[in-house]
Amino acid sequence: MIQLQGTSGKTFDIKEDDKFALKFTMLLEGQLYGVKEAIQKYGYTEQRYYQLLKAYNKLGSDGLLDKKRGSDTKPIRTNQVTNQIIRLRFLDPFSSTHVISQKLKQNGYNVSVRSVERTITEYGLQKKHMF
């Protein structure tokens, strides 16, 4: 828990899991009392402090909210595509990932060779080599 103390001696507690409040308070204290003290108190780097300050100046409070992680684009390997890769692999276990990718493209699925390779690896569908 981070505790703020006013000049009258009263305190205000900020929960450590409230990321927005921590970021905002750090920026506030950084501007009023100094960046070095604020980043040390809140455990952020100076670079991150200035990134947050820039985001706050540009977007206001929205700039301090944590963003959803990951890509904004829709995944290529949907359940339907994954099922098609597995089906094609079982129909012809000796076909290469390039061939499977080409067959999928012919059927209207824009899937890269690398996506086919990932799916085959994830589902353990690699070719067994006889030595």
FIBA-604889 format. One record per residue: residue number from 1; x, y, z of N, C-alpha, C, O in turn. Coordinates in nm, 2 decimals, decimal comma. Each point is the difference from the previous one (the first is absolute). Example, Ala and Ser with C-alpha at 12.3 -4.5 7.8 and 13.67 -1.06 7.14 Angstrom:
REM FIBA-604889
[1; [1,32; -0,57; 0,78]; [-0,09; 0,12; 0,00]; [0,09; 0,12; 0,00]; [0,10; 0,00; 0,07]]
[2; [-0,14; 0,11; -0,14]; [0,09; 0,11; 0,00]; [-0,08; 0,11; 0,08]; [0,05; 0,11; 0,01]]
END
This chain:
REM FIBA-604889
[1; [0,08; -0,12; 0,00]; [-0,08; 0,12; 0,00]; [0,09; 0,12; 0,00]; [0,09; 0,01; 0,08]]
[2; [-0,12; 0,09; -0,17]; [0,07; 0,12; -0,01]; [-0,08; 0,11; 0,08]; [-0,12; 0,00; -0,01]]
[3; [0,19; 0,07; 0,09]; [-0,07; 0,10; 0,09]; [0,04; 0,14; -0,04]; [0,12; 0,03; 0,00]]
[4; [-0,21; 0,05; -0,03]; [0,02; 0,14; -0,02]; [-0,03; 0,08; 0,13]; [-0,10; -0,03; 0,06]]
[5; [0,19; 0,13; -0,03]; [-0,03; 0,08; 0,12]; [0,00; 0,14; -0,04]; [0,09; 0,06; -0,07]]
[6; [-0,20; 0,01; 0,11]; [-0,01; 0,14; -0,02]; [0,07; 0,09; 0,10]; [0,05; -0,05; 0,10]]
[7; [-0,06; 0,18; -0,12]; [0,07; 0,09; 0,09]; [-0,07; 0,00; 0,14]; [0,06; 0,04; 0,10]]
[8; [-0,19; -0,07; -0,10]; [-0,07; 0,00; 0,13]; [0,03; -0,13; 0,08]; [-0,05; -0,01; 0,11]]
[9; [0,12; -0,09; -0,17]; [0,03; -0,12; 0,07]; [-0,10; -0,11; -0,04]; [0,03; -0,12; 0,04]]
[10; [-0,13; 0,15; -0,11]; [-0,10; -0,10; -0,04]; [0,07; -0,09; -0,11]; [0,08; 0,05; -0,08]]
[11; [-0,13; -0,18; 0,07]; [0,06; -0,09; -0,10]; [-0,11; -0,05; -0,09]; [-0,12; 0,00; 0,03]]
[12; [0,17; -0,05; -0,14]; [-0,09; -0,06; -0,10]; [0,07; -0,12; -0,05]; [0,11; 0,01; -0,05]]
[13; [-0,18; -0,13; 0,05]; [0,06; -0,12; -0,04]; [-0,03; -0,04; -0,14]; [-0,12; 0,02; -0,04]]
[14; [0,21; -0,07; -0,04]; [-0,02; -0,05; -0,13]; [0,04; -0,14; -0,01]; [0,11; -0,04; 0,04]]
[15; [-0,20; -0,05; -0,08]; [0,02; -0,14; -0,01]; [0,11; -0,02; -0,11]; [0,00; 0,06; -0,11]]
[16; [0,09; -0,16; 0,13]; [0,10; -0,03; -0,09]; [-0,05; -0,06; -0,13]; [0,07; -0,01; -0,10]]
[17; [-0,19; -0,05; 0,10]; [-0,05; -0,06; -0,12]; [-0,08; 0,09; -0,08]; [-0,05; -0,04; -0,11]]
[18; [0,04; 0,17; 0,15]; [-0,07; 0,10; -0,07]; [0,10; 0,07; -0,09]; [0,05; 0,11; 0,04]]
[19; [-0,02; -0,17; -0,16]; [0,10; 0,05; -0,08]; [-0,02; 0,15; -0,05]; [0,09; 0,08; -0,01]]
[20; [-0,22; -0,05; -0,02]; [-0,02; 0,13; -0,05]; [0,03; 0,11; 0,11]; [0,06; 0,10; -0,03]]
[21; [-0,11; -0,13; 0,15]; [0,02; 0,10; 0,11]; [0,15; 0,01; 0,03]; [0,05; 0,11; 0,03]]
[22; [0,03; -0,22; -0,04]; [0,14; 0,01; 0,03]; [0,07; 0,08; -0,11]; [0,08; 0,09; 0,03]]
[23; [-0,11; -0,11; -0,15]; [0,06; 0,07; -0,11]; [-0,03; 0,15; 0,01]; [0,08; 0,09; -0,02]]
[24; [-0,21; -0,06; 0,04]; [-0,04; 0,14; 0,01]; [0,07; 0,07; 0,12]; [0,05; 0,12; -0,02]]
[25; [-0,05; -0,18; 0,13]; [0,06; 0,06; 0,12]; [0,15; 0,01; -0,02]; [0,06; 0,10; 0,04]]
[26; [0,01; -0,19; -0,11]; [0,14; 0,01; -0,03]; [0,02; 0,12; -0,08]; [0,10; 0,08; 0,02]]
[27; [-0,18; -0,06; -0,13]; [0,02; 0,12; -0,08]; [-0,02; 0,13; 0,07]; [0,07; 0,09; -0,01]]
[28; [-0,17; -0,09; 0,10]; [-0,03; 0,12; 0,08]; [0,11; 0,03; 0,09]; [0,05; 0,12; 0,00]]
[29; [0,00; -0,22; 0,07]; [0,12; 0,02; 0,09]; [0,12; 0,04; -0,07]; [0,08; 0,08; 0,04]]
[30; [-0,06; -0,14; -0,16]; [0,12; 0,03; -0,08]; [0,00; 0,15; -0,05]; [0,10; 0,06; 0,00]]
[31; [-0,22; -0,01; -0,03]; [-0,01; 0,14; -0,05]; [0,02; 0,09; 0,12]; [0,05; 0,11; -0,01]]
[32; [-0,10; -0,15; 0,13]; [0,00; 0,09; 0,12]; [0,13; -0,01; 0,08]; [0,05; 0,11; 0,04]]
[33; [0,00; -0,23; -0,03]; [0,11; -0,02; 0,10]; [0,13; -0,04; -0,07]; [0,11; 0,00; 0,06]]
[34; [-0,12; -0,05; -0,19]; [0,12; -0,04; -0,07]; [-0,01; -0,14; -0,05]; [-0,06; -0,09; 0,07]]
[35; [0,10; 0,07; -0,19]; [-0,01; -0,13; -0,07]; [0,08; -0,11; 0,07]; [-0,06; -0,11; 0,02]]
[36; [0,18; 0,14; 0,02]; [0,09; -0,11; 0,07]; [-0,07; -0,06; 0,12]; [0,00; -0,12; 0,02]]
[37; [-0,06; 0,21; 0,06]; [-0,06; -0,05; 0,13]; [-0,13; -0,08; -0,04]; [-0,02; -0,11; 0,06]]
[38; [-0,05; 0,15; -0,15]; [-0,13; -0,06; -0,04]; [0,03; -0,14; -0,06]; [-0,07; -0,10; 0,04]]
[39; [0,16; 0,09; -0,13]; [0,03; -0,13; -0,06]; [0,06; -0,10; 0,10]; [-0,03; -0,12; -0,01]]
[40; [0,11; 0,17; 0,10]; [0,05; -0,09; 0,10]; [-0,11; -0,05; 0,09]; [0,00; -0,12; 0,04]]
[41; [-0,09; 0,21; 0,00]; [-0,11; -0,04; 0,09]; [-0,10; -0,10; -0,06]; [-0,04; -0,09; 0,06]]
[42; [0,02; 0,11; -0,19]; [-0,10; -0,09; -0,07]; [0,06; -0,11; -0,08]; [-0,08; -0,09; -0,05]]
[43; [0,21; 0,08; 0,04]; [0,06; -0,11; -0,07]; [0,00; 0,00; -0,15]; [0,01; -0,11; -0,06]]
[44; [-0,02; 0,23; 0,00]; [0,00; 0,01; -0,14]; [0,14; 0,05; -0,05]; [0,07; 0,06; 0,08]]
[45; [-0,04; -0,08; -0,20]; [0,13; 0,06; -0,06]; [-0,03; 0,14; -0,04]; [-0,12; 0,04; -0,02]]
[46; [0,22; 0,04; 0,00]; [-0,02; 0,13; -0,05]; [-0,05; 0,00; -0,14]; [-0,09; 0,09; -0,03]]
[47; [0,13; -0,18; -0,05]; [-0,05; -0,01; -0,14]; [-0,15; -0,03; 0,01]; [-0,08; 0,07; -0,08]]
[48; [0,04; -0,16; 0,16]; [-0,15; -0,03; 0,01]; [-0,08; 0,12; 0,05]; [-0,11; 0,02; -0,04]]
[49; [0,17; 0,05; 0,14]; [-0,06; 0,12; 0,05]; [-0,04; 0,10; -0,11]; [-0,11; 0,05; -0,01]]
[50; [0,21; -0,03; -0,08]; [-0,02; 0,10; -0,11]; [-0,09; -0,06; -0,10]; [-0,07; 0,08; -0,07]]
[51; [0,07; -0,21; 0,05]; [-0,10; -0,06; -0,10]; [-0,14; 0,03; 0,06]; [-0,09; 0,03; -0,08]]
[52; [0,07; -0,06; 0,21]; [-0,13; 0,02; 0,06]; [-0,04; 0,15; -0,01]; [-0,12; 0,03; -0,02]]
[53; [0,21; 0,06; 0,05]; [-0,03; 0,14; 0,00]; [-0,04; 0,05; -0,14]; [-0,10; 0,07; -0,02]]
[54; [0,17; -0,12; -0,08]; [-0,04; 0,03; -0,14]; [-0,14; -0,05; -0,03]; [-0,08; 0,07; -0,07]]
[55; [0,06; -0,20; 0,11]; [-0,14; -0,06; -0,03]; [-0,10; 0,08; 0,07]; [-0,11; 0,02; -0,05]]
[56; [0,13; 0,02; 0,18]; [-0,10; 0,08; 0,07]; [-0,02; 0,14; -0,06]; [-0,11; 0,04; -0,02]]
[57; [0,22; 0,02; -0,03]; [-0,02; 0,13; -0,06]; [-0,08; -0,01; -0,13]; [-0,07; 0,10; -0,04]]
[58; [0,09; -0,21; -0,03]; [-0,07; -0,02; -0,13]; [-0,14; -0,05; 0,01]; [-0,09; 0,06; -0,06]]
[59; [0,07; -0,16; 0,15]; [-0,14; -0,06; 0,01]; [-0,07; 0,02; 0,13]; [-0,11; -0,04; 0,02]]
[60; [0,17; 0,11; 0,08]; [-0,06; 0,02; 0,13]; [0,00; -0,13; 0,08]; [0,10; -0,08; -0,02]]
[61; [-0,20; 0,06; 0,10]; [0,00; -0,12; 0,08]; [0,00; -0,13; -0,08]; [0,06; -0,10; 0,05]]
[62; [-0,11; 0,10; -0,17]; [0,00; -0,12; -0,08]; [0,14; -0,05; -0,04]; [0,02; -0,12; -0,02]]
[63; [0,07; 0,22; 0,02]; [0,14; -0,04; -0,03]; [0,07; -0,08; 0,11]; [0,10; -0,06; -0,03]]
[64; [-0,16; 0,06; 0,15]; [0,06; -0,07; 0,11]; [-0,06; -0,14; 0,02]; [0,05; -0,08; 0,08]]
[65; [-0,16; 0,05; -0,15]; [-0,06; -0,13; 0,01]; [0,08; -0,11; -0,07]; [0,05; 0,03; -0,10]]
[66; [-0,05; -0,14; 0,17]; [0,07; -0,12; -0,07]; [-0,07; -0,04; -0,12]; [-0,13; -0,01; 0,00]]
[67; [0,20; -0,02; -0,10]; [-0,06; -0,04; -0,13]; [0,00; -0,15; 0,00]; [0,07; -0,07; 0,06]]
[68; [-0,17; 0,01; -0,14]; [-0,01; -0,14; -0,02]; [0,13; -0,04; -0,07]; [0,04; 0,06; -0,10]]
[69; [0,02; -0,17; 0,14]; [0,12; -0,05; -0,06]; [-0,04; -0,09; -0,12]; [-0,10; -0,05; -0,01]]
[70; [0,20; 0,05; -0,08]; [-0,02; -0,09; -0,12]; [-0,03; 0,08; -0,13]; [-0,01; 0,12; 0,01]]
[71; [-0,01; -0,19; -0,11]; [-0,03; 0,06; -0,13]; [-0,14; 0,05; -0,01]; [-0,09; -0,06; 0,06]]
[72; [0,07; 0,17; -0,14]; [-0,13; 0,05; -0,02]; [-0,07; -0,07; -0,12]; [-0,12; 0,01; -0,02]]
[73; [0,20; -0,09; -0,06]; [-0,05; -0,06; -0,11]; [-0,07; -0,14; 0,03]; [0,04; -0,06; 0,10]]
[74; [-0,13; 0,02; -0,18]; [-0,06; -0,13; 0,02]; [0,10; -0,11; -0,03]; [0,08; 0,01; -0,09]]
[75; [-0,08; -0,12; 0,17]; [0,09; -0,11; -0,02]; [-0,02; -0,07; -0,14]; [-0,12; -0,01; -0,04]]
[76; [0,22; -0,03; -0,02]; [-0,01; -0,07; -0,13]; [-0,04; -0,14; 0,03]; [-0,08; -0,06; -0,07]]
[77; [0,14; 0,00; 0,17]; [-0,02; -0,14; 0,03]; [-0,13; -0,02; 0,09]; [0,01; -0,02; 0,12]]
[78; [-0,12; 0,04; -0,18]; [-0,13; -0,02; 0,07]; [-0,02; -0,15; 0,01]; [0,08; -0,08; -0,05]]
[79; [-0,18; 0,04; 0,13]; [-0,03; -0,14; 0,02]; [-0,03; -0,07; -0,14]; [0,04; -0,11; -0,02]]
[80; [-0,11; 0,18; -0,07]; [-0,03; -0,06; -0,13]; [0,13; -0,02; -0,08]; [0,02; -0,11; -0,06]]
[81; [0,08; 0,20; 0,06]; [0,12; -0,01; -0,07]; [0,08; -0,12; 0,07]; [0,06; -0,08; -0,07]]
[82; [-0,05; 0,08; 0,20]; [0,07; -0,11; 0,07]; [-0,05; -0,13; -0,04]; [0,07; -0,10; -0,02]]
[83; [-0,21; 0,09; 0,02]; [-0,06; -0,13; -0,04]; [0,04; -0,04; -0,14]; [0,02; -0,12; -0,03]]
[84; [-0,02; 0,21; -0,06]; [0,04; -0,02; -0,14]; [0,14; -0,05; -0,01]; [0,03; -0,09; -0,08]]
[85; [0,06; 0,15; 0,16]; [0,14; -0,04; -0,01]; [0,02; -0,14; 0,05]; [0,07; -0,09; -0,06]]
[86; [-0,14; 0,06; 0,17]; [0,00; -0,14; 0,06]; [-0,06; -0,10; -0,10]; [0,06; -0,11; -0,02]]
[87; [-0,17; 0,15; -0,04]; [-0,06; -0,09; -0,10]; [0,09; -0,03; -0,12]; [0,01; -0,12; -0,04]]
[88; [0,05; 0,22; -0,01]; [0,09; -0,01; -0,11]; [0,12; -0,09; 0,03]; [0,05; -0,07; -0,08]]
[89; [0,00; 0,09; 0,20]; [0,12; -0,08; 0,05]; [-0,04; -0,15; 0,01]; [0,08; -0,08; -0,04]]
[90; [-0,20; 0,06; 0,09]; [-0,04; -0,15; 0,01]; [-0,03; -0,06; -0,13]; [0,02; -0,12; -0,02]]
[91; [-0,07; 0,20; -0,08]; [-0,03; -0,05; -0,13]; [0,12; -0,04; -0,07]; [0,01; -0,10; -0,08]]
[92; [0,10; 0,18; 0,10]; [0,13; -0,02; -0,07]; [0,11; 0,03; 0,10]; [0,05; 0,11; 0,00]]
[93; [-0,01; -0,21; 0,08]; [0,10; 0,03; 0,10]; [0,13; 0,03; -0,05]; [0,09; 0,06; 0,07]]
[94; [-0,06; -0,08; -0,20]; [0,13; 0,02; -0,05]; [0,01; 0,14; -0,08]; [0,11; 0,03; -0,05]]
[95; [-0,22; 0,04; 0,04]; [0,00; 0,13; -0,06]; [0,07; 0,10; 0,08]; [-0,01; 0,00; 0,13]]
[96; [0,08; 0,09; -0,19]; [0,08; 0,10; 0,07]; [-0,09; 0,11; 0,05]; [-0,12; 0,02; -0,04]]
[97; [0,17; 0,06; 0,13]; [-0,07; 0,12; 0,05]; [-0,03; 0,10; -0,12]; [-0,10; 0,07; 0,00]]
[98; [0,19; -0,06; -0,09]; [-0,02; 0,08; -0,12]; [-0,12; -0,04; -0,08]; [-0,09; 0,08; -0,04]]
[99; [0,07; -0,21; 0,02]; [-0,11; -0,06; -0,07]; [-0,13; 0,02; 0,07]; [-0,10; 0,04; -0,06]]
[100; [0,10; -0,06; 0,19]; [-0,12; 0,02; 0,08]; [-0,04; 0,15; 0,00]; [-0,12; 0,03; -0,02]]
[101; [0,22; 0,06; 0,03]; [-0,03; 0,14; -0,01]; [-0,06; 0,04; -0,13]; [-0,10; 0,08; -0,01]]
[102; [0,15; -0,14; -0,10]; [-0,05; 0,03; -0,14]; [-0,14; -0,05; -0,01]; [-0,08; 0,07; -0,06]]
[103; [0,05; -0,19; 0,11]; [-0,13; -0,06; -0,01]; [-0,10; 0,09; 0,08]; [-0,12; 0,02; -0,05]]
[104; [0,16; 0,03; 0,16]; [-0,09; 0,09; 0,08]; [-0,03; 0,13; -0,08]; [-0,11; 0,05; 0,00]]
[105; [0,22; 0,00; -0,06]; [-0,02; 0,13; -0,08]; [-0,10; -0,03; -0,12]; [-0,08; 0,09; -0,03]]
[106; [0,09; -0,21; -0,03]; [-0,09; -0,03; -0,11]; [-0,14; -0,01; 0,05]; [-0,10; 0,02; -0,08]]
[107; [0,08; -0,05; 0,21]; [-0,14; -0,01; 0,06]; [-0,04; 0,13; 0,06]; [-0,10; 0,00; 0,07]]
[108; [0,18; 0,11; -0,08]; [-0,05; 0,13; 0,05]; [0,06; 0,04; 0,13]; [-0,05; 0,10; 0,06]]
[109; [0,14; -0,18; 0,00]; [0,06; 0,03; 0,13]; [0,14; 0,06; -0,03]; [0,08; -0,07; -0,05]]
[110; [-0,06; 0,19; 0,09]; [0,13; 0,06; -0,02]; [0,09; -0,03; 0,12]; [0,01; 0,08; 0,10]]
[111; [0,06; -0,20; -0,10]; [0,08; -0,05; 0,11]; [0,14; -0,01; -0,05]; [0,03; -0,06; -0,10]]
[112; [0,06; 0,11; 0,18]; [0,14; -0,01; -0,03]; [0,06; -0,14; 0,03]; [-0,06; -0,08; 0,08]]
[113; [0,17; 0,05; -0,14]; [0,07; -0,13; 0,03]; [0,03; -0,01; 0,14]; [-0,01; -0,10; 0,07]]
[114; [0,06; 0,22; -0,01]; [0,04; 0,00; 0,14]; [-0,12; -0,04; 0,09]; [0,02; -0,07; 0,10]]
[115; [-0,14; 0,12; -0,13]; [-0,12; -0,03; 0,08]; [-0,03; -0,15; -0,01]; [-0,04; -0,06; 0,10]]
[116; [0,06; 0,01; -0,21]; [-0,02; -0,15; -0,02]; [0,10; -0,07; 0,09]; [-0,04; -0,10; 0,06]]
[117; [0,16; 0,14; -0,07]; [0,11; -0,07; 0,08]; [-0,03; 0,01; 0,15]; [0,01; -0,10; 0,07]]
[118; [-0,06; 0,22; -0,02]; [-0,03; 0,01; 0,14]; [-0,11; -0,09; 0,04]; [0,00; -0,07; 0,11]]
[119; [-0,10; 0,06; -0,19]; [-0,12; -0,09; 0,03]; [0,05; -0,14; 0,00]; [-0,04; -0,08; 0,10]]
[120; [0,11; 0,04; -0,19]; [0,05; -0,14; -0,01]; [0,08; -0,03; 0,13]; [-0,01; -0,11; 0,05]]
[121; [0,10; 0,20; -0,01]; [0,08; -0,02; 0,11]; [-0,08; 0,00; 0,13]; [0,02; -0,09; 0,09]]
[122; [-0,12; 0,18; -0,08]; [-0,08; 0,00; 0,12]; [-0,08; -0,12; 0,02]; [-0,02; -0,05; 0,12]]
[123; [-0,03; -0,01; -0,23]; [-0,08; -0,12; 0,01]; [0,08; -0,13; -0,01]; [-0,06; -0,11; -0,01]]
[124; [0,19; 0,12; 0,00]; [0,09; -0,12; -0,01]; [-0,02; -0,08; -0,12]; [0,00; -0,12; 0,00]]
[125; [-0,02; 0,19; -0,11]; [-0,02; -0,07; -0,13]; [0,12; -0,01; -0,09]; [-0,02; -0,01; -0,12]]
[126; [0,14; 0,02; 0,18]; [0,12; 0,00; -0,08]; [0,02; -0,14; -0,06]; [-0,05; -0,10; 0,05]]
[127; [0,12; 0,10; -0,16]; [0,03; -0,13; -0,07]; [0,10; -0,08; 0,09]; [0,09; 0,06; 0,06]]
[128; [-0,11; -0,19; -0,05]; [0,09; -0,08; 0,08]; [0,11; -0,05; -0,10]; [-0,03; -0,06; -0,11]]
[129; [0,15; 0,08; 0,15]; [0,11; -0,04; -0,09]; [0,05; -0,14; 0,05]; [0,02; -0,03; 0,12]]
[130; [0,00; -0,06; -0,22]; [0,06; -0,13; 0,03]; [0,15; 0,00; -0,03]; [0,04; 0,05; -0,10]]
[131; [0,04; -0,09; 0,20]; [0,14; 0,01; -0,01]; [0,06; -0,14; -0,02]; [0,12; -0,02; -0,02]]
END
